[in-house]
Amino acid sequence: MSDFPEADDPFATDDEDERANAALFEHSERDDLTADIFGDTAPAKTPSAPAPLTSEAYTVLARKYRPRTFEDLIGQEAMVRTLSHAFATGRIAHAFMLTGVRGVGKTTTARLLARALNYESETVHGPSVDLTTFGVHCQAIIEGRHIDVLELDAASRTGVDAMRELLESVRYAPVEARYKVYVIDEVHMLSTGAFNALLKTLEEPPPHAKFIFATTEIRKVPVTILSRCQRFDLRRVEPETLAPHLEKICRLEGAQIEPDAIALIARAAEGSVRDSLSLLDQALVQGDEGQPVSGELVRDMLGLADRSATLNLFENIISGQIQDALPGFRTLYGYGADPSQIMGDMLEYCHACSVAKVLGAEATRLPKEAAERVTLLGAALSAGTLSRLWTLMLKAFEEVRRAPDPAAATEMALVRFCYVSDLPGPEALLKRLQNGEDLLAGGTPQGPTGGGGGVSAQYRGANSNAVVMMRPHMQAAPQIELNSFADVMALIEQKREIGLRVDVERYVRLVSFMPGAITFEPAPNMPADLVRKLSLRLKEWTGQRWLIATDGQGGAESIYERDKREADEARSAVLADPFMTQLMATFPGAKMTGFRKKPKPVDTTPEIPTSADETPDKDDD
């Protein structure tokens, strides 16, 4: 324990202090040999049950486990590393701007910075980010009563008068500490006049003044303020980092909670540590005494739909089973699930299917059983289908949020998903057109089972002949043949790939060219993706695979180098002309900044037509 009891690390406990406090309460306030006020000897003490202790006000977990050192900040390793190097080298900025979403540690970091700037102990007499041992000023700064550390709320002091009062005190030296530190929270709430009043002082502050700003709306802060500060963007804390932190706090609190419940809280917090601790505080009182808090209780508390039920709903959408999808949604809605949250889960599953298709089940961030199910779904669907489904769900999510009746909007979105689940993609339709196949044969869905497939069937029966008659007779596009590297450059120019053309002209030193294969020596600083990009574009345009290889030497000049050499030679030829030599001698110090070839004269004289009647007669003589 330190000399400051209120500042002790909440992650550590001390049984000896607890026993000492208990002994203090049991100690009698009266001596047995002392006479009472009326002169009688006090009666002997008889053993009795200890009086109940008056409980202190409960401290929520978000405040109780607020980080006390930079090492306690989770998910902000990049910022801590930068600050540690800055303090170690003495390159400490005079103003810091901390930004990020709610609950990621902006205010906490500002207070830690104030302690680090004014840190002083028996062995350390300068700024330090090592706050494991309490310094002289640490306790007062934590309690907000240090005379040289002023913490202000810009939301309640937005005007220029409040800022003028603050700036008048900047010029005075600190009373006790090394620096006078001004912590301004929610700085984006300041008025335009207050920002303007702050500019000059923030640009050239006194050497003893430091400013620390915190905001969640960095775009509302004028760029003139941002340019005078060292900015740190605090990141959202990922669920993988947040869940172990919550488990550690539960162990310290002696609370029992299931891992699934911890995972739900970490997901619902959306990267905010404070939100996760507030939700954990609420979840710990949900279960019965002696029983662990289950995932079902936390799910009911959060109003989240059951994961297995929402996954069943997603599978029904993929298979087009509208008769199962609608009752499943209504069951979830009846249990109190938010329609927008259900749509959010659908988006998460669609994203998980796409990720599992590429990276495997481990990359989905879902529980093991759910990850295996979405992996099977992703293997059965094409990337194009998943992409179209994501677009539809994203649009439906916005519709549900804006709709006057979110439940009805969700049901209409489910009907839409089920009807388009089996529709062929544009590439499949184009292939059928090119092959002269029937567009409605073998790929048009009959409608979701139990849904309105009759209309589609009637349309297909009545109009199939018309569709065949109206089908354009498309021929396969002629294959492009490239017989030289010049043809490649002409094709790139034709396709208007300006960036690719510039990179090829500048960095490709051609070694050899064959139809379907290009070997070149890369020029210095060539983009890493140039080979892949050129190969993909040529395959897309010509319909055949191209082998693009690099060789370390033996390449000719690149087009850029050739053009530059020819321009230099032409420039030297112009400067060597006798007329230019005489001109440069006449005007000392003159420089030729550019030249161009003289265009050939164009004969603009109109040709006078001659008729047969105007033909001069030949002289018979």
C-alpha positions in Angstrom: 0.0 0.0 0.0 1.2 3.5 -0.7 0.9 6.6 1.4 -2.2 7.6 -0.5 -4.9 5.0 0.2 -7.3 6.4 -2.4 -4.8 6.1 -5.1 -3.8 2.5 -4.6 -4.0 0.2 -7.6 -7.5 -1.3 -7.7 -6.1 -4.4 -9.3 -4.4 -5.3 -6.1 -5.9 -6.2 -2.7 -4.3 -6.3 0.8 -5.9 -8.5 3.5 -3.8 -6.9 6.2 -5.5 -3.5 5.6 -8.9 -5.1 5.8 -8.1 -6.7 9.1 -6.7 -3.5 10.4 -9.9 -1.6 9.5 -12.0 -4.3 11.2 -9.9 -4.0 14.4 -10.4 -0.2 14.3 -14.1 -0.5 14.2 -14.1 -3.1 17.0 -12.0 -0.9 19.2 -14.0 0.6 22.1 -14.2 4.3 22.3 -14.4 4.2 26.1 -12.0 3.0 28.8 -13.4 0.5 31.2 -11.9 2.2 34.2 -13.2 5.6 33.4 -16.2 6.8 35.3 -19.2 7.8 33.4 -20.7 11.3 33.5 -22.6 10.6 36.7 -19.6 9.2 38.6 -20.6 5.5 38.3 -18.1 3.1 37.1 -18.9 1.9 33.6 -20.4 -1.6 33.5 -18.3 -4.3 32.3 -18.5 -5.0 28.6 -20.5 -8.0 27.6 -19.8 -9.7 24.4 -22.4 -8.8 21.8 -22.8 -9.0 18.1 -20.8 -6.5 16.2 -22.6 -3.5 14.9 -23.2 -3.5 11.2 -20.7 -1.3 9.4 -22.0 1.6 7.4 -21.3 0.9 3.8 -19.7 3.6 1.8 -21.1 4.9 -1.5 -20.6 2.3 -4.3 -18.0 3.2 -6.8 -18.9 2.0 -10.3 -16.4 -0.3 -12.1 -15.5 2.4 -14.7 -14.2 4.7 -12.0 -12.8 2.0 -9.7 -10.6 0.5 -12.3 -9.6 3.7 -14.1 -6.0 3.2 -15.3 -3.4 4.7 -12.9 -0.4 4.2 -15.2 0.2 4.3 -18.9 0.7 0.5 -18.8 -2.9 0.1 -17.7 -4.2 1.7 -20.9 -5.4 -1.2 -23.1 -5.5 -1.0 -26.9 -3.4 2.2 -27.1 0.1 0.8 -27.4 1.0 3.1 -30.3 0.3 6.3 -28.4 2.0 5.0 -25.2 5.1 4.1 -27.3 5.2 7.6 -28.9 4.9 9.4 -25.6 7.5 7.2 -23.9 10.0 8.0 -26.6 9.1 11.7 -26.5 9.6 11.9 -22.7 12.8 9.9 -22.9 14.4 12.2 -25.5 13.1 15.4 -24.0 11.0 16.3 -27.1 7.8 17.1 -25.2 5.3 19.1 -27.1 3.6 22.1 -25.5 0.1 21.1 -26.6 -1.6 17.7 -27.1 -4.8 16.9 -28.9 -6.5 13.6 -27.8 -9.3 12.4 -30.0 -11.4 9.2 -30.3 -14.8 7.7 -29.7 -16.4 7.7 -26.3 -14.8 5.7 -23.5 -11.4 4.9 -25.0 -9.4 6.9 -22.4 -9.1 10.5 -23.6 -9.7 12.1 -20.2 -7.7 9.4 -18.4 -4.8 9.9 -20.8 -5.0 13.7 -20.2 -4.7 13.2 -16.4 -1.9 10.7 -16.8 -0.1 13.3 -19.0 -0.5 15.9 -16.4 1.0 13.6 -13.8 3.8 12.7 -16.1 4.7 16.3 -16.9 4.8 17.2 -13.2 6.2 13.9 -11.9 8.7 14.3 -9.1 9.9 11.8 -6.5 12.9 11.2 -4.3 14.9 9.7 -7.2 13.2 11.3 -10.3 13.3 15.1 -10.8 12.0 15.4 -14.3 9.0 14.5 -16.5 8.5 10.7 -16.7 6.0 8.3 -18.0 6.8 5.7 -15.3 4.0 6.3 -12.8 4.2 3.0 -11.0 5.5 4.8 -7.9 3.4 7.8 -6.7 5.1 11.1 -6.9 4.8 14.3 -4.9 1.9 15.7 -6.9 0.2 12.6 -8.1 -2.5 12.3 -5.4 -3.5 16.0 -5.7 -3.8 15.7 -9.5 -5.9 12.5 -9.3 -8.3 14.2 -6.8 -8.5 17.3 -9.0 -7.3 19.7 -6.3 -3.8 20.6 -7.6 -3.3 24.3 -7.9 -1.2 24.1 -11.1 -3.4 21.6 -13.0 -6.6 23.1 -14.2 -9.2 20.7 -15.7 -12.0 22.6 -17.6 -15.1 21.5 -19.3 -15.5 23.4 -22.6 -19.1 22.4 -22.8 -20.0 24.7 -19.8 -17.4 27.4 -20.6 -17.8 28.0 -24.3 -17.5 31.8 -24.5 -14.6 34.1 -25.2 -14.8 35.6 -21.7 -14.0 32.3 -20.0 -11.1 31.8 -22.4 -9.8 35.3 -21.7 -9.9 34.6 -18.0 -8.0 31.4 -18.5 -5.3 33.0 -20.7 -4.7 35.8 -18.2 -3.5 33.2 -15.7 -1.2 31.5 -18.2 1.6 34.1 -17.8 2.0 33.4 -14.1 4.5 30.8 -13.1 3.4 27.6 -11.4 3.1 27.6 -7.6 4.2 24.1 -6.7 4.7 21.9 -9.8 7.1 22.1 -12.7 4.4 23.0 -15.3 1.1 24.7 -15.3 -1.1 22.2 -17.1 -4.5 23.1 -18.7 -6.8 20.2 -19.5 -9.7 21.2 -21.7 -12.3 18.4 -22.2 -14.7 18.5 -25.1 -12.7 21.3 -26.7 -14.9 21.2 -29.9 -17.7 22.9 -27.9 -15.7 26.2 -27.7 -17.1 29.1 -29.7 -15.3 30.6 -32.7 -14.3 33.6 -30.6 -12.8 31.4 -27.9 -10.8 29.5 -30.4 -9.5 32.7 -32.0 -8.5 34.0 -28.5 -6.6 30.8 -27.9 -4.6 30.9 -31.1 -1.8 33.3 -30.2 -1.1 31.8 -26.7 -1.3 28.2 -28.1 1.3 29.1 -30.8 3.8 30.7 -28.4 3.0 29.7 -24.9 5.2 30.4 -21.9 7.8 27.7 -21.2 6.0 26.7 -18.1 2.5 26.2 -19.7 1.2 22.9 -21.2 -2.2 22.4 -22.9 -4.0 19.1 -23.2 -7.2 19.0 -25.3 -9.7 16.1 -25.5 -12.5 15.8 -28.0 -14.8 13.3 -29.7 -15.5 15.6 -32.7 -12.1 16.3 -34.1 -13.6 17.7 -37.3 -15.3 20.5 -35.4 -11.9 21.8 -34.1 -10.4 24.5 -36.4 -7.4 23.4 -38.4 -5.5 26.4 -37.0 -5.8 24.8 -33.6 -4.9 21.3 -34.8 -1.7 22.5 -36.5 -0.4 23.8 -33.2 -1.0 20.5 -31.3 0.5 17.1 -31.3 -2.4 14.9 -32.2 -3.1 11.4 -30.9 -6.0 9.3 -32.2 -7.1 6.8 -29.6 -8.3 3.6 -31.2 -11.4 1.5 -30.5 -10.5 -1.5 -28.3 -11.1 -4.7 -30.1 -13.3 -7.4 -28.4 -10.3 -9.7 -28.4 -8.5 -7.2 -26.2 -11.5 -6.1 -24.1 -12.7 -9.6 -23.1 -9.6 -10.6 -21.1 -9.7 -7.2 -19.4 -13.3 -7.8 -18.3 -12.4 -11.3 -17.1 -9.6 -9.9 -15.0 -12.0 -7.4 -13.4 -14.5 -10.2 -12.7 -11.9 -12.2 -10.9 -10.9 -9.2 -8.8 -14.5 -8.5 -7.9 -15.1 -12.2 -7.0 -17.9 -12.4 -9.6 -18.8 -15.4 -11.7 -19.8 -14.8 -15.3 -19.7 -17.1 -18.3 -17.3 -16.5 -21.2 -20.2 -16.1 -23.6 -21.6 -13.3 -21.5 -18.2 -11.6 -21.5 -18.1 -11.9 -25.3 -21.5 -10.4 -25.7 -20.6 -7.4 -23.5 -17.3 -6.9 -25.4 -19.2 -6.9 -28.7 -22.0 -4.6 -27.4 -19.5 -2.0 -26.1 -18.4 -1.2 -29.7 -14.8 -0.6 -28.7 -15.5 1.6 -25.7 -13.9 0.4 -22.4 -16.2 2.6 -20.3 -19.3 1.2 -22.0 -18.1 -2.3 -21.4 -17.5 -1.7 -17.7 -20.9 -0.1 -17.3 -22.5 -3.1 -19.0 -20.5 -5.4 -16.8 -21.6 -3.5 -13.8 -25.2 -4.0 -14.8 -24.7 -7.7 -15.8 -23.2 -8.7 -12.4 -26.4 -8.0 -10.6 -28.5 -10.1 -13.1 -27.7 -13.5 -11.7 -28.7 -15.2 -8.5 -26.4 -15.3 -5.5 -23.7 -18.0 -5.9 -24.7 -18.6 -9.6 -22.6 -17.4 -12.6 -24.2 -14.9 -14.9 -25.1 -16.7 -18.0 -25.1 -15.6 -21.6 -28.9 -15.8 -21.8 -29.3 -13.3 -19.0 -26.8 -10.8 -20.6 -28.5 -11.3 -24.0 -31.9 -10.4 -22.4 -30.3 -7.5 -20.7 -28.9 -6.1 -23.9 -32.0 -6.8 -25.9 -29.9 -8.8 -28.4 -31.5 -11.5 -30.6 -30.4 -15.0 -29.9 -27.3 -15.8 -31.9 -28.5 -19.3 -33.0 -31.9 -17.9 -33.9 -30.5 -15.1 -36.0 -28.1 -17.5 -37.7 -31.1 -19.8 -38.5 -32.8 -16.7 -40.0 -29.8 -16.0 -42.2 -29.7 -19.6 -43.4 -33.4 -19.3 -44.3 -32.7 -16.2 -46.3 -29.9 -17.9 -48.2 -32.1 -20.9 -49.1 -35.1 -18.7 -50.0 -37.3 -20.2 -47.3 -39.7 -17.3 -46.7 -42.2 -19.4 -44.9 -39.6 -20.0 -42.2 -37.9 -16.6 -42.3 -40.9 -14.5 -41.4 -42.1 -16.6 -38.4 -38.5 -16.7 -37.2 -38.2 -12.9 -37.3 -41.6 -12.5 -35.5 -40.5 -14.8 -32.8 -37.3 -12.8 -32.2 -39.2 -9.5 -32.3 -41.7 -10.9 -29.8 -38.8 -11.6 -27.4 -37.8 -7.9 -27.5 -35.1 -8.0 -30.2 -34.6 -4.7 -32.0 -35.2 -5.0 -35.7 -32.1 -2.9 -36.5 -30.0 -5.1 -34.3 -31.3 -8.2 -36.2 -30.4 -6.5 -39.5 -27.0 -5.7 -38.0 -26.5 -9.4 -37.2 -27.5 -10.3 -40.8 -24.8 -8.0 -42.0 -22.3 -9.5 -39.6 -23.1 -13.0 -40.9 -22.7 -11.9 -44.5 -19.4 -10.4 -43.8 -18.3 -13.5 -41.8 -19.2 -15.7 -44.8 -17.1 -13.6 -47.1 -14.1 -13.6 -44.7 -14.4 -17.3 -44.0 -14.5 -18.0 -47.7 -11.0 -16.4 -48.0 -9.3 -16.8 -44.7 -11.1 -19.6 -43.0 -13.3 -20.0 -39.9 -10.7 -18.7 -37.4 -10.9 -15.2 -39.0 -14.6 -14.6 -38.4 -14.4 -13.6 -34.7 -17.5 -15.7 -34.0 -18.0 -18.5 -31.6 -16.8 -21.9 -32.8 -20.2 -23.3 -33.7 -21.4 -20.2 -35.5 -18.0 -19.9 -37.3 -18.3 -23.4 -38.6 -21.9 -22.8 -39.9 -21.0 -19.5 -41.7 -17.9 -21.2 -43.2 -20.2 -23.8 -44.8 -22.5 -21.1 -46.1 -19.6 -19.1 -47.5 -18.2 -22.2 -49.3 -21.6 -22.7 -51.0 -22.0 -19.1 -52.2 -20.0 -17.3 -54.8 -18.2 -14.0 -54.0 -20.5 -12.1 -56.4 -23.6 -13.5 -54.6 -22.2 -12.5 -51.2 -21.3 -9.0 -52.5 -24.8 -8.4 -53.9 -26.4 -9.7 -50.7 -24.2 -7.4 -48.6 -25.4 -4.4 -50.8 -29.0 -5.4 -50.3 -28.7 -5.8 -46.6 -26.8 -2.6 -46.2 -29.6 -0.7 -48.0 -32.2 -2.6 -45.9 -30.4 -1.7 -42.7 -30.8 2.0 -43.5 -34.4 1.6 -44.5 -35.2 -0.2 -41.2 -33.6 2.7 -39.2 -35.6 5.3 -41.0 -38.9 3.5 -41.3 -41.9 4.5 -39.1 -42.5 0.8 -38.5 -39.1 -1.0 -38.3 -40.7 -4.4 -37.9 -42.7 -4.1 -41.1 -39.6 -2.7 -43.0 -37.6 -5.7 -41.8 -40.2 -8.2 -43.0 -40.3 -6.5 -46.4 -36.5 -6.7 -46.5 -36.7 -10.4 -45.7 -39.1 -11.0 -48.5 -36.8 -9.2 -50.9 -33.8 -11.2 -49.7 -35.6 -14.5 -50.2 -36.8 -13.7 -53.7 -33.4 -12.6 -55.0 -31.4 -15.3 -53.3 -31.4 -17.6 -56.4 -31.3 -14.9 -59.1 -28.4 -15.3 -61.5 -25.8 -12.6 -61.5 -25.1 -10.2 -64.3 -22.2 -12.3 -65.5 -24.3 -15.4 -65.8 -27.0 -13.6 -67.8 -24.4 -12.2 -70.1 -22.9 -15.6 -70.7 -26.3 -17.0 -71.6 -26.9 -14.1 -74.0 -23.6 -14.8 -75.7 -24.3 -18.5 -75.9 -27.8 -17.9 -77.3 -29.5 -19.6 -74.3 -32.9 -18.8 -72.9 -32.7 -16.2 -70.1 -35.6 -17.7 -68.1 -34.5 -21.3 -68.4 -32.6 -23.2 -65.7 -31.8 -20.3 -63.5 -34.9 -18.2 -62.8 -36.2 -18.9 -59.3 -39.6 -20.3 -59.0 -40.2 -18.0 -56.0 -39.6 -18.8 -52.4 -41.3 -21.9 -51.1 -44.7 -21.0 -49.9 -44.4 -17.5 -51.4 -45.7 -15.8 -54.5 -44.0 -17.9 -57.2 -47.3 -18.2 -59.2 -46.9 -14.8 -60.7 -43.4 -15.5 -61.8 -44.5 -18.8 -63.3 -47.4 -17.2 -65.2 -45.0 -14.5 -66.5 -42.5 -17.2 -67.6 -45.2 -19.2 -69.4 -46.8 -16.3 -71.2 -43.7 -14.5 -72.3 -41.1 -17.2 -72.8 -41.6 -17.1 -76.6 -41.5 -13.3 -76.7 -38.2 -13.3 -74.8 -36.7 -15.8 -77.2 -37.8 -13.6 -80.2 -36.5 -10.4 -78.5 -33.1 -11.9 -77.5 -30.4 -10.1 -79.4 -28.1 -12.3 -81.4 -24.8 -11.4 -79.7 -21.5 -12.6 -81.0 -18.5 -13.1 -79.0 -16.3 -10.0 -78.8 -13.3 -10.3 -81.1 -10.2 -11.3 -79.3 -7.5 -8.5 -79.1 -4.1 -9.5 -80.4 -1.0 -7.8 -79.2 2.0 -8.4 -81.3 4.4 -5.8 -79.9 5.0 -3.7 -76.8 3.8 -0.7 -78.7 0.4 -2.5 -79.2 0.3 -2.9 -75.4 0.9 0.8 -74.8 -1.7 1.7 -77.4 -4.3 -0.6 -75.7 -3.6 1.0 -72.3 -4.0 4.4 -73.9 -7.3 3.3 -75.5 -8.7 2.0 -72.2 -7.8 5.3 -70.6 -5.8 3.7 -67.8 -3.8 6.9 -67.1 -2.1 5.7 -63.9 -1.1 2.4 -65.4 0.2 4.1 -68.5 2.4 6.5 -66.5 3.8 3.6 -64.4 4.6 1.5 -67.4 6.2 4.4 -69.3 8.4 5.3 -66.2 9.3 2.0 -64.7 9.3 -0.7 -67.4 12.6 -1.3 -69.2 11.7 -3.9 -71.7 13.9 -7.0 -72.0 11.7 -9.2 -74.3 8.2 -9.4 -75.6 6.2 -12.3 -76.8 2.4 -12.6 -77.2 1.3 -13.6 -73.7 4.7 -12.9 -72.0 6.6 -9.7 -71.1 9.9 -9.6 -69.4 11.3 -6.3 -68.2 13.9 -4.8 -65.9 12.2 -2.7 -63.2 13.4 0.9 -62.8 14.1 2.2 -59.3 11.1 2.9 -57.0 8.7 0.8 -59.1 5.3 0.3 -57.4 5.1 -3.1 -55.8 1.7 -3.9 -57.5 2.6 -2.9 -61.0 3.3 -6.5 -62.2 0.0 -7.7 -60.8 -2.0 -4.8 -62.1 -0.6 -5.0 -65.6 -1.2 -8.8 -65.7 -4.8 -8.5 -64.5 -5.6 -5.7 -67.0 -4.1 -7.5 -70.0 -6.0 -10.7 -69.1 -9.2 -8.7 -68.7 -8.8 -6.9 -72.1 -7.4 -9.8 -74.2 -9.1 -12.8 -72.6 -5.9 -14.7 -72.2 -3.4 -15.1 -69.3 -0.3 -13.0 -69.5 3.0 -13.9 -67.8 4.7 -10.7 -66.6 8.2 -11.3 -65.2 11.0 -9.0 -64.0 14.7 -9.4 -64.8 17.4 -7.7 -62.8 19.4 -6.4 -65.8 19.6 -6.2 -69.6 16.6 -4.0 -70.1 16.3 -1.2 -72.7 15.4 2.3 -71.8 12.0 2.9 -70.4 9.7 5.1 -72.5 10.2 7.9 -70.0 14.0 7.6 -70.1 13.9 7.5 -73.9 11.7 10.6 -74.2 13.9 12.4 -71.8 17.1 11.5 -73.6 15.6 12.6 -76.9 14.5 15.9 -75.4 18.0 16.5 -74.0 19.6 15.8 -77.3 17.2 18.1 -79.1 17.9 20.8 -76.5 21.6 20.4 -77.0 21.2 20.7 -80.8 19.2 23.9 -80.4 21.8 25.4 -78.1 24.6 24.5 -80.5 22.9 26.4 -83.4 25.0 29.4 -84.3 22.0 31.7 -84.0 21.3 30.5 -80.4 25.1 30.9 -79.6 25.1 34.5 -80.8 21.8 35.1 -79.0 23.0 33.8 -75.7 26.2 35.8 -76.0 24.2 39.0 -76.6 22.1 38.5 -73.5 24.4 37.2 -70.7 22.6 35.2 -68.1 19.7 34.3 -70.4 18.4 30.7 -70.2 16.4 28.7 -72.6 13.4 27.4 -70.7 11.7 25.5 -73.5 11.5 24.9 -77.2 9.2 23.2 -79.7 9.4 22.3 -83.3 8.1 24.8 -85.7 4.9 23.5 -87.2 4.9 22.9 -90.9 3.0 25.7 -92.8 -0.4 24.8 -94.0 -1.5 26.0 -97.4 -4.8 27.7 -96.7 -5.2 29.1 -100.3 -8.4 27.7 -101.6 -8.2 25.8 -104.8 -10.0 27.4 -107.6 -12.0 24.9 -109.5 -11.7 24.9 -113.3 -14.5 23.9 -115.6 -14.3 22.5 -119.0 -15.6 25.7 -120.5 -12.9 27.7 -118.9 -10.1 25.5 -120.2 -7.9 27.6 -122.3 -7.9 26.8 -126.0 -4.8 25.3 -127.3 -2.9 27.4 -129.7 -3.2 25.8 -133.0 -0.1 27.5 -134.1 
